Amino acid sequence: MVQDPTGLYEVDSDVPDVTGAVLLEHLSGFVDAGAAGSLLTEHLLATFEHRVVARFDTDQLVDYRARRPAMGFETDRWVSYEVPELVVYLLHDAEHTPFLLLTGPEPDSQWERFVAAVRSLMERWEVRMSIGFHGIPMGVPHTRPLLVSAHATRSGLIDGHEPMHSRIQVPGSASSLLEYRLGEAGADAAGFAAQVPHYLGKSSYPSAALTLLESVARTAGLVVPDEALRDSARTADAEIARQVAESDEVAEVVHALERQYDAFKSAEERGSLLAEVGERIPSGDELASELEQFLAEYPGQGDR
């Protein structure tokens, strides 16, 4: 039995009418290859004015020993403490359309109660749908168009995206559970995952965030300027190209990934997944291992 979810959050006393708004959602701590979801979240907050309209009690939801908050120390005393924040922001897009953004650390416990709390806020504000987003590592080359995996509580929400046509078991997440429970309740919810090249999975990869933005904004009906992300993507792509060009061996690995990608797409267009390739193409994991080693010094490397 789920405890009263309203005990998990506090709501601002002066929230305007946002009936029909969309709730965007990105929680840190789960898979986010290329920091795609984090970069998109940062872009939204940097682009639009925003304010907190709901704040979750992280003392109840976050395991501090698993994700220890940073503290500042100077000479002989503690001087700062970075309080983990799991909040809902209110923003307005370029055409003044209101939307909400739920972001912060993924809860370590009480998932069902957390999901019930989010649903209660959505009902309170008459939010029409939720949209989650993040990045996933895939055996694809950075020289081909990035793809987005999409899923939703009903197919009409993700028109234009190819279904995955597969049935798999994967580790769960609070975001996935939210979408699942909303679907059970007959509510609209969708999720988008940018397919990031394996070897850039631990880097900040703005192109992935840009790809996510296009899918999220279209589905949510929002107008979001993307110039800053495009500038970052151009800079990052140029640096990746420079590093790849410095090594014939690495360039050949990228070419092998390209052949694998092109063969699959060609077979897919013919209605057959049996690609006609006259050579053994290394797996995505094999290629990723080689490229990860070479690109270890790529700016932005490290877990996000």
C-alpha positions as CSV (number, residue, x, y, z in Angstrom):
1,M,0.0,0.0,0.0
2,V,1.5,3.4,-1.1
3,Q,1.6,6.0,1.7
4,D,0.1,9.4,1.1
5,P,2.3,10.9,-1.7
6,T,1.6,14.5,-0.7
7,G,4.0,14.1,2.2
8,L,6.9,13.9,-0.3
9,Y,6.7,17.4,-1.7
10,E,5.9,21.1,-1.0
11,V,4.2,23.2,-3.6
12,D,4.6,27.0,-4.1
13,S,1.6,28.9,-2.8
14,D,1.4,31.0,-6.0
15,V,1.4,28.7,-9.0
16,P,-0.4,30.1,-12.0
17,D,-2.9,28.2,-14.1
18,V,-0.9,25.8,-16.3
19,T,-3.8,23.7,-17.5
20,G,-2.9,21.7,-20.6
21,A,0.9,22.1,-20.0
22,V,3.4,19.3,-20.6
23,L,5.7,18.0,-17.9
24,L,9.3,17.3,-19.2
25,E,11.3,15.0,-17.0
26,H,15.0,14.1,-16.6
27,L,16.4,12.4,-13.5
28,S,20.1,11.9,-13.1
29,G,21.6,8.7,-11.9
30,F,20.3,6.3,-14.6
31,V,21.8,5.8,-18.1
32,D,22.5,9.1,-19.9
33,A,25.1,8.5,-22.6
34,G,26.7,11.6,-24.0
35,A,25.1,13.5,-21.1
36,A,22.3,14.0,-23.6
37,G,19.5,14.5,-21.1
38,S,21.6,16.6,-18.7
39,L,22.7,18.9,-21.5
40,L,19.2,19.4,-22.7
41,T,18.0,20.1,-19.2
42,E,20.8,22.7,-18.8
43,H,19.9,24.2,-22.1
44,L,16.2,24.7,-21.2
45,L,17.1,26.3,-17.8
46,A,19.7,28.5,-19.5
47,T,17.4,29.6,-22.3
48,F,14.2,30.4,-20.3
49,E,13.5,32.2,-17.1
50,H,12.3,29.7,-14.5
51,R,11.2,29.2,-11.0
52,V,10.6,26.3,-8.6
53,V,6.9,25.5,-8.1
54,A,7.3,22.2,-6.3
55,R,10.2,20.7,-4.2
56,F,10.6,17.1,-3.2
57,D,11.9,16.0,0.2
58,T,15.3,14.5,-0.8
59,D,15.9,13.4,2.8
60,Q,13.2,10.8,2.2
61,L,14.3,9.8,-1.3
62,V,18.0,10.1,-1.7
63,D,20.7,7.7,-0.2
64,Y,23.4,10.2,0.7
65,R,25.9,7.4,1.4
66,A,25.5,6.1,-2.2
67,R,25.7,9.7,-3.7
68,R,27.5,11.8,-1.1
69,P,26.7,15.5,-1.5
70,A,29.7,17.8,-2.0
71,M,30.8,20.0,0.9
72,G,33.3,22.8,0.9
73,F,36.1,23.1,3.4
74,E,38.4,26.1,4.0
75,T,41.3,26.1,6.5
76,D,39.5,25.1,9.7
77,R,35.8,24.9,8.9
78,W,33.1,23.7,6.6
79,V,31.8,26.6,4.5
80,S,29.3,25.1,2.1
81,Y,26.9,22.1,1.5
82,E,25.4,21.3,-1.9
83,V,21.9,20.3,-1.0
84,P,20.5,17.7,-3.5
85,E,17.5,19.2,-5.2
86,L,14.7,17.3,-6.8
87,V,12.3,20.0,-8.1
88,V,9.7,21.0,-10.6
89,Y,10.4,24.2,-12.5
90,L,7.9,26.4,-14.4
91,L,9.1,27.8,-17.7
92,H,7.6,29.4,-20.8
93,D,8.9,28.7,-24.3
94,A,9.7,31.3,-27.0
95,E,5.9,31.8,-27.7
96,H,5.1,32.1,-23.9
97,T,3.6,28.6,-23.7
98,P,4.0,27.3,-20.1
99,F,5.6,24.0,-19.5
100,L,7.1,22.2,-16.4
101,L,10.4,20.5,-15.9
102,L,11.0,17.8,-13.3
103,T,14.7,17.3,-12.7
104,G,17.2,16.2,-10.0
105,P,18.6,12.9,-8.6
106,E,16.6,9.8,-9.3
107,P,15.0,8.6,-6.0
108,D,16.9,5.7,-4.4
109,S,13.8,4.5,-2.7
110,Q,10.0,4.9,-2.5
111,W,9.6,4.7,-6.3
112,E,5.9,3.9,-6.2
113,R,5.2,6.8,-3.7
114,F,7.3,9.1,-5.8
115,V,5.4,8.2,-9.0
116,A,2.2,8.7,-7.2
117,A,3.4,12.1,-6.0
118,V,4.3,13.2,-9.6
119,R,0.9,11.9,-10.8
120,S,-0.9,13.9,-8.0
121,L,0.9,17.1,-9.2
122,M,0.0,16.4,-12.8
123,E,-3.6,16.0,-11.8
124,R,-3.5,19.1,-9.5
125,W,-2.2,21.3,-12.4
126,E,-4.1,19.4,-15.1
127,V,-1.0,18.5,-17.0
128,R,-1.8,16.8,-20.3
129,M,1.3,14.6,-20.6
130,S,4.8,13.8,-19.4
131,I,7.9,13.4,-21.6
132,G,11.1,11.8,-20.4
133,F,14.5,12.0,-22.2
134,H,18.1,10.7,-21.9
135,G,20.9,9.1,-24.0
136,I,21.7,5.5,-24.5
137,P,25.0,4.0,-25.9
138,M,24.8,2.3,-29.2
139,G,27.2,0.7,-31.8
140,V,26.7,3.5,-34.3
141,P,29.2,6.0,-35.9
142,H,29.2,9.7,-35.1
143,T,29.4,10.4,-38.9
144,R,25.8,9.2,-39.5
145,P,22.5,10.9,-38.4
146,L,21.7,10.2,-34.8
147,L,18.6,8.2,-34.2
148,V,16.1,8.4,-31.4
149,S,14.4,5.5,-29.7
150,A,10.8,6.4,-28.8
151,H,8.1,4.8,-26.6
152,A,4.8,6.0,-25.3
153,T,1.6,5.0,-23.6
154,R,-0.1,5.2,-27.0
155,S,1.4,5.1,-30.5
156,G,-0.1,8.3,-31.7
157,L,2.2,10.3,-29.4
158,I,5.3,9.2,-31.3
159,D,4.3,9.3,-34.9
160,G,7.3,9.6,-37.2
161,H,9.5,7.4,-35.0
162,E,10.1,3.8,-35.9
163,P,9.1,1.2,-33.3
164,M,11.9,-1.1,-32.0
165,H,10.0,-4.3,-32.8
166,S,11.6,-6.2,-29.9
167,R,10.7,-7.5,-26.5
168,I,13.4,-7.2,-23.9
169,Q,14.0,-7.1,-20.1
170,V,16.0,-4.1,-18.9
171,P,16.9,-2.6,-15.5
172,G,14.1,-0.3,-14.4
173,S,14.1,3.4,-13.6
174,A,11.9,5.8,-11.8
175,S,11.2,7.5,-15.1
176,S,10.2,4.3,-16.8
177,L,7.9,3.4,-13.9
178,L,6.3,6.8,-14.1
179,E,5.5,6.3,-17.8
180,Y,4.2,2.8,-17.1
181,R,1.9,3.9,-14.3
182,L,0.6,6.8,-16.3
183,G,-0.2,4.3,-19.1
184,E,-2.0,2.1,-16.7
185,A,-4.1,5.0,-15.7
186,G,-4.9,5.9,-19.3
187,A,-2.8,9.1,-19.2
188,D,-0.4,10.3,-22.0
189,A,3.3,9.8,-21.5
190,A,6.3,9.4,-23.8
191,G,10.0,8.9,-23.6
192,F,12.9,9.6,-26.0
193,A,16.4,8.1,-25.9
194,A,19.1,9.5,-28.2
195,Q,21.3,6.8,-29.6
196,V,24.8,7.9,-28.8
197,P,28.0,6.3,-30.2
198,H,29.4,3.9,-27.6
199,Y,32.8,5.6,-27.7
200,L,31.3,9.0,-26.8
201,G,29.1,7.6,-24.1
202,K,31.1,9.1,-21.2
203,S,31.7,12.5,-22.9
204,S,29.5,15.5,-23.2
205,Y,28.0,15.1,-26.7
206,P,25.8,18.2,-27.6
207,S,24.7,16.6,-30.9
208,A,22.8,14.1,-28.9
209,A,21.1,16.7,-26.8
210,L,20.2,18.6,-30.0
211,T,18.6,15.5,-31.4
212,L,16.6,15.0,-28.3
213,L,15.4,18.6,-28.3
214,E,14.0,18.2,-31.8
215,S,11.9,15.1,-30.7
216,V,10.9,16.5,-27.4
217,A,9.9,20.0,-28.7
218,R,7.9,18.5,-31.6
219,T,6.0,16.1,-29.3
220,A,5.4,18.7,-26.6
221,G,4.4,21.4,-29.1
222,L,7.1,23.8,-27.7
223,V,9.2,26.4,-29.5
224,V,12.8,26.2,-28.1
225,P,15.7,28.1,-29.6
226,D,18.6,25.7,-30.3
227,E,21.5,28.1,-31.4
228,A,23.5,27.5,-28.3
229,L,23.3,23.7,-28.6
230,R,24.1,23.9,-32.3
231,D,27.2,26.0,-31.6
232,S,28.4,23.5,-28.9
233,A,27.7,20.6,-31.3
234,R,29.7,22.1,-34.1
235,T,32.7,22.6,-31.7
236,A,32.5,19.1,-30.3
237,D,32.1,17.5,-33.7
238,A,35.1,19.3,-35.1
239,E,37.2,18.1,-32.1
240,I,36.1,14.6,-32.6
241,A,36.8,14.7,-36.3
242,R,40.3,16.2,-35.6
243,Q,41.2,13.4,-33.2
244,V,39.9,10.6,-35.5
245,A,41.8,12.1,-38.5
246,E,45.1,11.9,-36.5
247,S,45.0,8.1,-36.6
248,D,44.6,5.9,-39.7
249,E,43.8,2.9,-37.4
250,V,41.0,4.8,-35.6
251,A,39.7,6.2,-38.9
252,E,39.3,2.6,-40.2
253,V,37.4,1.6,-37.0
254,V,35.0,4.5,-37.7
255,H,34.7,3.3,-41.3
256,A,33.9,-0.2,-40.1
257,L,31.1,1.2,-37.9
258,E,29.8,3.2,-40.9
259,R,29.7,0.0,-43.1
260,Q,27.9,-1.8,-40.3
261,Y,25.4,1.1,-40.0
262,D,24.9,1.4,-43.8
263,A,24.4,-2.3,-44.3
264,F,21.8,-2.5,-41.6
265,K,19.9,0.5,-42.9
266,S,20.0,-0.9,-46.4
267,A,18.7,-4.3,-45.3
268,E,16.0,-2.5,-43.3
269,E,14.8,-0.6,-46.3
270,R,14.7,-3.9,-48.3
271,G,12.6,-5.5,-45.6
272,S,15.3,-7.9,-44.5
273,L,17.6,-7.6,-41.5
274,L,20.2,-9.9,-43.2
275,A,22.7,-7.4,-44.3
276,E,24.9,-8.5,-47.3
277,V,28.3,-7.7,-46.1
278,G,31.3,-9.5,-47.5
279,E,33.5,-9.1,-44.4
280,R,33.3,-9.6,-40.7
281,I,32.5,-6.3,-39.1
282,P,33.5,-6.0,-35.5
283,S,30.7,-5.6,-33.0
284,G,29.8,-2.3,-31.6
285,D,31.4,-3.2,-28.3
286,E,34.7,-4.2,-29.9
287,L,34.8,-0.9,-31.9
288,A,33.7,1.1,-28.9
289,S,36.6,-0.3,-26.8
290,E,39.2,0.8,-29.4
291,L,37.7,4.2,-29.8
292,E,37.1,4.8,-26.1
293,Q,40.8,4.3,-25.5
294,F,41.8,6.7,-28.3
295,L,39.3,9.4,-27.3
296,A,40.0,9.2,-23.6
297,E,41.3,12.8,-23.6
298,Y,38.3,14.2,-25.4
299,P,37.0,17.4,-23.6
300,G,34.2,16.7,-21.2
301,Q,35.2,13.1,-20.6
302,G,33.9,11.6,-17.4
303,D,30.7,10.5,-15.8
304,R,27.9,13.1,-15.6
